[in-house]
Amino acid sequence: MKFRLKVEVGLKPGHSDPEGETAARLLKELGYKVERVNVSKVYTILLEAGSKNEALLRAEEMCRRLLANPTKDNYTITVEEEK
């Protein structure tokens, strides 16, 4: 079975987000009443696995091994069966 994984990785609270801070400043200069901007990465992965649970376990492993730094990043995973 094929599954589509969506992994969103963002900074934990308290960590500096220079890209988000720059975007917020520039949006304010353009006249938008922006309070804060947070930048995150989204990975969309097509994966073959035996079940939805197996796909989720593999996604967790990918995050631990490569996609997220546990010291500074939080992540969320969404798994959908590919039709």
DSSP file (Angstrom, degrees, kcal/mol; ACC not computed):
  #  RESIDUE AA STRUCTURE BP1 BP2  ACC     N-H-->O    O-->H-N    N-H-->O    O-->H-N    TCO  KAPPA ALPHA  PHI   PSI    X-CA   Y-CA   Z-CA
    1    1 A M              0   0    0      0, 0.0    48,-2.5     0, 0.0     2,-0.4   0.000 360.0 360.0 360.0 147.6    0.0    0.0    0.0
    2    2 A K  E     -A   48   0A   0     80,-0.4    80,-2.7    46,-0.2     2,-0.4  -0.852 360.0-170.3-106.7 142.2    1.1    3.5   -0.7
    3    3 A F  E     -AB  47  81A   0     44,-3.2    44,-3.1    -2,-0.4     2,-0.6  -0.972  18.7-137.9-131.0 144.3    0.8    6.3    1.8
    4    4 A R  E     -AB  46  80A   0     76,-3.4    76,-2.2    -2,-0.4     2,-0.4  -0.911  22.7-161.4-101.7 120.0    1.3   10.1    1.6
    5    5 A L  E     -AB  45  79A   0     40,-3.5    40,-2.6    -2,-0.6     2,-0.5  -0.843   8.0-165.2-101.3 136.0    3.1   11.5    4.6
    6    6 A K  E     -AB  44  78A   0     72,-2.6    72,-2.2    -2,-0.4     2,-0.6  -0.974   9.9-175.4-119.7 115.7    3.0   15.2    5.4
    7    7 A V  E     -AB  43  77A   0     36,-2.9    36,-3.0    -2,-0.5     2,-0.5  -0.950   5.4-167.0-115.3 117.4    5.6   16.1    7.9
    8    8 A E  E     -AB  42  76A   0     68,-2.3    68,-2.0    -2,-0.6     2,-0.5  -0.922   5.7-169.2-107.0 123.8    5.7   19.7    9.2
    9    9 A V  E     +AB  41  75A   0     32,-2.9    32,-2.7    -2,-0.5     2,-0.3  -0.951  14.4 160.5-116.7 125.7    8.8   20.8   11.1
   10   10 A G  E     -AB  40  74A   0     64,-2.5    64,-3.1    -2,-0.5    30,-0.2  -0.923  41.8 -85.1-139.9 165.5    9.0   24.0   13.0
   11   11 A L  E     - B   0  73A   0     28,-0.6    62,-0.3    -2,-0.3     3,-0.1  -0.404  41.4-116.5 -72.6 143.8   11.0   25.6   15.8
   12   12 A K    >   -     0   0    0     60,-3.2     3,-1.7     1,-0.1    -1,-0.1  -0.421  48.9 -80.7 -70.0 154.1   10.2   24.9   19.4
   13   13 A P  T 3  S+     0   0    0      0, 0.0    -1,-0.1     0, 0.0     3,-0.1  -0.278 117.6  33.2 -55.9 141.3    9.1   28.0   21.4
   14   14 A G  T 3  S+     0   0    0      1,-0.3     2,-0.4    -3,-0.1    -2,-0.0   0.280  89.7 115.7  95.2 -10.2   12.1   30.1   22.6
   15   15 A H  S <  S-     0   0    0     -3,-1.7    -1,-0.3    57,-0.1     2,-0.1  -0.746  73.2-105.8 -94.3 142.1   14.3   29.4   19.6
   16   16 A S        -     0   0    0     -2,-0.4    -1,-0.1    -3,-0.1     4,-0.0  -0.384  27.8-168.6 -66.0 136.5   15.3   32.2   17.3
   17   17 A D     >  +     0   0    0      1,-0.1     4,-2.7    -2,-0.1     5,-0.2  -0.698  11.4 172.2-126.2  76.8   13.5   32.3   13.9
   18   18 A P  H  > S+     0   0    0      0, 0.0     4,-2.3     0, 0.0     5,-0.2   0.850  79.2  52.0 -58.6 -36.8   15.4   34.9   11.9
   19   19 A E  H  > S+     0   0    0      2,-0.2     4,-2.3     1,-0.2     5,-0.1   0.920 112.4  45.5 -66.6 -42.4   13.6   34.1    8.6
   20   20 A G  H  > S+     0   0    0      2,-0.2     4,-2.5     1,-0.2    -1,-0.2   0.894 112.2  51.5 -65.5 -40.3   10.2   34.6   10.4
   21   21 A E  H  X S+     0   0    0     -4,-2.7     4,-2.3     2,-0.2    -2,-0.2   0.901 110.9  48.3 -63.9 -41.0   11.4   37.8   12.1
   22   22 A T  H  X S+     0   0    0     -4,-2.3     4,-2.5    -5,-0.2     5,-0.2   0.923 111.7  49.1 -64.5 -44.9   12.5   39.2    8.7
   23   23 A A  H  X S+     0   0    0     -4,-2.3     4,-2.4     1,-0.2    -2,-0.2   0.907 111.5  49.8 -61.9 -41.7    9.2   38.3    7.0
   24   24 A A  H  X S+     0   0    0     -4,-2.5     4,-2.3     2,-0.2    10,-0.2   0.926 111.2  48.8 -62.4 -45.4    7.3   39.9    9.9
   25   25 A R  H  X S+     0   0    0     -4,-2.3     4,-2.1     1,-0.2    -2,-0.2   0.928 113.3  46.5 -60.9 -45.6    9.3   43.1    9.7
   26   26 A L  H  X S+     0   0    0     -4,-2.5     4,-1.4     1,-0.2    -1,-0.2   0.876 110.8  51.8 -68.0 -37.0    8.9   43.4    5.9
   27   27 A L  H  <>S+     0   0    0     -4,-2.4     5,-2.4    -5,-0.2    -1,-0.2   0.899 109.3  50.8 -65.0 -38.9    5.1   42.7    6.1
   28   28 A K  H ><5S+     0   0    0     -4,-2.3     3,-1.7     1,-0.2    -2,-0.2   0.910 107.4  53.5 -62.4 -41.9    4.8   45.4    8.7
   29   29 A E  H 3<5S+     0   0    0     -4,-2.1    -1,-0.2     1,-0.3    -2,-0.2   0.805 104.7  55.9 -62.9 -28.3    6.7   47.8    6.4
   30   30 A L  T 3<5S-     0   0    0     -4,-1.4    -1,-0.3    -5,-0.1    -2,-0.2   0.450 127.9-100.4 -83.2   0.0    4.2   46.9    3.7
   31   31 A G  T < 5S+     0   0    0     -3,-1.7     2,-0.3     1,-0.3    -3,-0.2   0.496  76.0 138.3  99.5   4.3    1.4   48.0    6.0
   32   32 A Y      < -     0   0    0     -5,-2.4     2,-1.9    -6,-0.1    -1,-0.3  -0.650  56.8-129.2 -84.7 140.2    0.1   44.7    7.3
   33   33 A K        +     0   0    0     -2,-0.3     2,-0.4     2,-0.0    -5,-0.1  -0.504  46.1 166.4 -86.7  69.5   -0.7   44.5   11.0
   34   34 A V        -     0   0    0     -2,-1.9     3,-0.1   -10,-0.2    -6,-0.0  -0.716  24.9-174.6 -91.3 131.8    1.4   41.4   11.6
   35   35 A E        -     0   0    0     -2,-0.4     2,-0.3     1,-0.4    -1,-0.2   0.873  68.6 -15.2 -88.8 -44.8    2.1   40.3   15.1
   36   36 A R        -     0   0    0    -12,-0.0     2,-0.4     2,-0.0    -1,-0.4  -0.989  51.3-152.0-159.0 150.0    4.5   37.4   14.4
   37   37 A V        -     0   0    0     -2,-0.3     2,-0.4    -3,-0.1   -13,-0.2  -0.999  10.7-166.5-127.5 130.4    5.6   35.1   11.6
   38   38 A N        -     0   0    0     -2,-0.4     2,-0.4   -18,-0.1    -2,-0.0  -0.966  10.7-148.0-115.8 133.1    6.8   31.5   12.2
   39   39 A V        +     0   0    0     -2,-0.4   -28,-0.6   -22,-0.0     2,-0.3  -0.819  22.0 169.5-100.9 137.1    8.6   29.7    9.4
   40   40 A S  E     -A   10   0A   0     -2,-0.4     2,-0.4   -30,-0.2   -30,-0.2  -0.937  28.5-123.7-138.8 164.6    8.3   25.9    9.1
   41   41 A K  E     -A    9   0A   0    -32,-2.7   -32,-2.9    -2,-0.3     2,-0.5  -0.868  17.5-156.6-107.6 143.8    9.2   23.3    6.5
   42   42 A V  E     -A    8   0A   0     -2,-0.4     2,-0.5   -34,-0.2   -34,-0.2  -0.986   4.9-165.7-122.0 124.5    6.7   20.8    5.0
   43   43 A Y  E     -A    7   0A   0    -36,-3.0   -36,-2.9    -2,-0.5     2,-0.6  -0.924   3.2-162.4-106.4 129.5    7.8   17.5    3.6
   44   44 A T  E     -A    6   0A   0     -2,-0.5     2,-0.4   -38,-0.2   -38,-0.2  -0.966  16.7-177.5-111.3 120.4    5.4   15.5    1.4
   45   45 A I  E     -A    5   0A   0    -40,-2.6   -40,-3.5    -2,-0.6     2,-0.6  -0.964  22.8-150.2-125.6 129.3    6.6   11.9    1.1
   46   46 A L  E     +A    4   0A   0     -2,-0.4     2,-0.4   -42,-0.2   -42,-0.2  -0.897  31.5 177.8 -96.8 122.4    5.1    9.1   -0.9
   47   47 A L  E     -A    3   0A   0    -44,-3.1   -44,-3.2    -2,-0.6     2,-0.5  -0.956  29.2-137.4-133.0 141.3    5.9    5.9    1.0
   48   48 A E  E     +A    2   0A   0     -2,-0.4     2,-0.3   -46,-0.2   -46,-0.2  -0.870  39.7 150.6 -96.9 130.5    5.1    2.2    0.6
   49   49 A A        -     0   0    0    -48,-2.5     3,-0.1    -2,-0.5    -2,-0.0  -0.974  53.7-116.4-154.1 162.0    4.2    0.4    3.8
   50   50 A G  S    S-     0   0    0     -2,-0.3     2,-0.3     1,-0.1   -48,-0.1   0.742  93.4  -0.6 -75.4 -24.2    2.1   -2.5    5.0
   51   51 A S  S  > S-     0   0    0    -50,-0.1     4,-2.2     1,-0.1     5,-0.1  -0.962  73.8-101.4-156.6 168.9   -0.3   -0.4    7.0
   52   52 A K  H  > S+     0   0    0     -2,-0.3     4,-2.2     1,-0.2     5,-0.1   0.892 122.1  52.9 -63.8 -39.3   -1.1    3.1    8.1
   53   53 A N  H  > S+     0   0    0      2,-0.2     4,-2.4     1,-0.2    -1,-0.2   0.903 108.2  49.6 -63.9 -41.4    0.5    2.4   11.5
   54   54 A E  H  > S+     0   0    0      2,-0.2     4,-2.4     1,-0.2    -1,-0.2   0.904 109.6  51.9 -63.3 -41.0    3.7    1.2    9.8
   55   55 A A  H  X S+     0   0    0     -4,-2.2     4,-2.3     1,-0.2    -2,-0.2   0.910 110.0  49.2 -61.3 -42.1    3.8    4.3    7.7
   56   56 A L  H  X S+     0   0    0     -4,-2.2     4,-2.5     2,-0.2    -2,-0.2   0.915 110.0  50.9 -63.9 -43.1    3.5    6.5   10.8
   57   57 A L  H  X S+     0   0    0     -4,-2.4     4,-2.1     1,-0.2    -2,-0.2   0.902 110.9  48.6 -61.7 -41.1    6.3    4.6   12.5
   58   58 A R  H  X S+     0   0    0     -4,-2.4     4,-2.5     2,-0.2    -1,-0.2   0.898 110.2  51.6 -65.3 -39.7    8.6    5.0    9.5
   59   59 A A  H  X S+     0   0    0     -4,-2.3     4,-2.2     2,-0.2    -2,-0.2   0.912 108.4  51.5 -63.2 -42.1    7.7    8.8    9.4
   60   60 A E  H  X S+     0   0    0     -4,-2.5     4,-2.3     1,-0.2    -1,-0.2   0.919 110.7  49.1 -58.5 -43.9    8.6    9.1   13.1
   61   61 A E  H  X S+     0   0    0     -4,-2.1     4,-2.5     1,-0.2     5,-0.2   0.906 108.5  52.8 -63.5 -42.1   11.9    7.3   12.4
   62   62 A M  H  X>S+     0   0    0     -4,-2.5     4,-2.5     1,-0.2     5,-2.0   0.900 109.8  49.5 -59.4 -41.1   12.6    9.7    9.4
   63   63 A C  I  <>S+     0   0    0     -4,-2.2     5,-2.0     3,-0.2    -2,-0.2   0.930 113.1  45.5 -64.9 -45.0   12.0   12.7   11.7
   64   64 A R  I  <5S+     0   0    0     -4,-2.3    -2,-0.2     1,-0.2    -1,-0.2   0.870 120.5  39.7 -65.3 -36.4   14.4   11.4   14.4
   65   65 A R  I  <5S-     0   0    0     -4,-2.5    -2,-0.2    -5,-0.2    -1,-0.2   0.784 138.4 -19.0 -87.6 -27.8   17.1   10.4   11.9
   66   66 A L  I  <5S+     0   0    0     -4,-2.5    -3,-0.2    -5,-0.2    -4,-0.1   0.601 117.0  61.9-146.1 -47.7   17.0   13.3    9.5
   67   67 A L  I   <S+     0   0    0     -5,-2.0     2,-0.4     1,-0.1    -4,-0.2   0.765 103.5  34.2 -75.9 -27.1   14.1   15.7    9.1
   68   68 A A      < -     0   0    0     -5,-2.0    -1,-0.1    -6,-0.3     7,-0.1  -0.965  64.8-138.5-132.5 145.7   13.9   17.3   12.6
   69   69 A N    >>  -     0   0    0     -2,-0.4     4,-3.2     1,-0.1     3,-1.3  -0.902  16.3-152.8 -98.3 110.7   16.5   18.2   15.2
   70   70 A P  T 34 S+     0   0    0      0, 0.0    -1,-0.1     0, 0.0    -6,-0.0   0.710  90.5  63.0 -61.3 -19.3   14.9   17.2   18.6
   71   71 A T  T 34 S+     0   0    0      1,-0.1     3,-0.0    -3,-0.0    -3,-0.0   0.867 126.1   7.4 -70.6 -36.7   16.9   19.9   20.4
   72   72 A K  T <4 S+     0   0    0     -3,-1.3   -60,-3.2   -61,-0.0     2,-0.4   0.538 113.8  78.4-125.0  -9.9   15.2   22.7   18.5
   73   73 A D  E  <  -B   11   0A   0     -4,-3.2     2,-0.3   -62,-0.3   -62,-0.2  -0.824  46.1-165.5-114.6 144.7   12.3   21.4   16.4
   74   74 A N  E     -B   10   0A   0    -64,-3.1   -64,-2.5    -2,-0.4     2,-0.3  -0.828  20.3-169.5-106.2 156.9    8.8   20.2   16.9
   75   75 A Y  E     -B    9   0A   0     -2,-0.3     2,-0.4   -66,-0.2   -66,-0.2  -0.997  15.7-156.5-147.8 153.9    7.0   18.2   14.2
   76   76 A T  E     -B    8   0A   0    -68,-2.0   -68,-2.3    -2,-0.3     2,-0.4  -0.963  12.1-154.0-126.4 147.9    3.6   16.9   13.2
   77   77 A I  E     -B    7   0A   0     -2,-0.4     2,-0.4   -70,-0.2   -70,-0.2  -0.978   7.6-171.5-125.8 133.2    2.9   14.0   10.9
   78   78 A T  E     -B    6   0A   0    -72,-2.2   -72,-2.6    -2,-0.4     2,-0.5  -0.988   8.2-164.4-119.9 133.2   -0.2   13.3    8.8
   79   79 A V  E     +B    5   0A   0     -2,-0.4     2,-0.4   -74,-0.2   -74,-0.2  -0.975  10.8 173.4-121.5 126.3   -0.6   10.0    7.1
   80   80 A E  E     -B    4   0A   0    -76,-2.2   -76,-3.4    -2,-0.5     2,-0.3  -0.989  35.4-113.4-130.3 141.0   -3.2    9.4    4.3
   81   81 A E  E     -B    3   0A   0     -2,-0.4     2,-0.4   -78,-0.2   -78,-0.3  -0.557  32.8-127.3 -71.7 133.2   -3.6    6.3    2.1
   82   82 A E              0   0    0    -80,-2.7   -80,-0.4    -2,-0.3    -1,-0.1  -0.674 360.0 360.0 -83.0 131.0   -2.7    7.1   -1.5
   83   83 A K              0   0    0     -2,-0.4    -1,-0.1   -80,-0.0   -80,-0.0   0.430 360.0 360.0-100.2 360.0   -5.5    6.1   -3.9
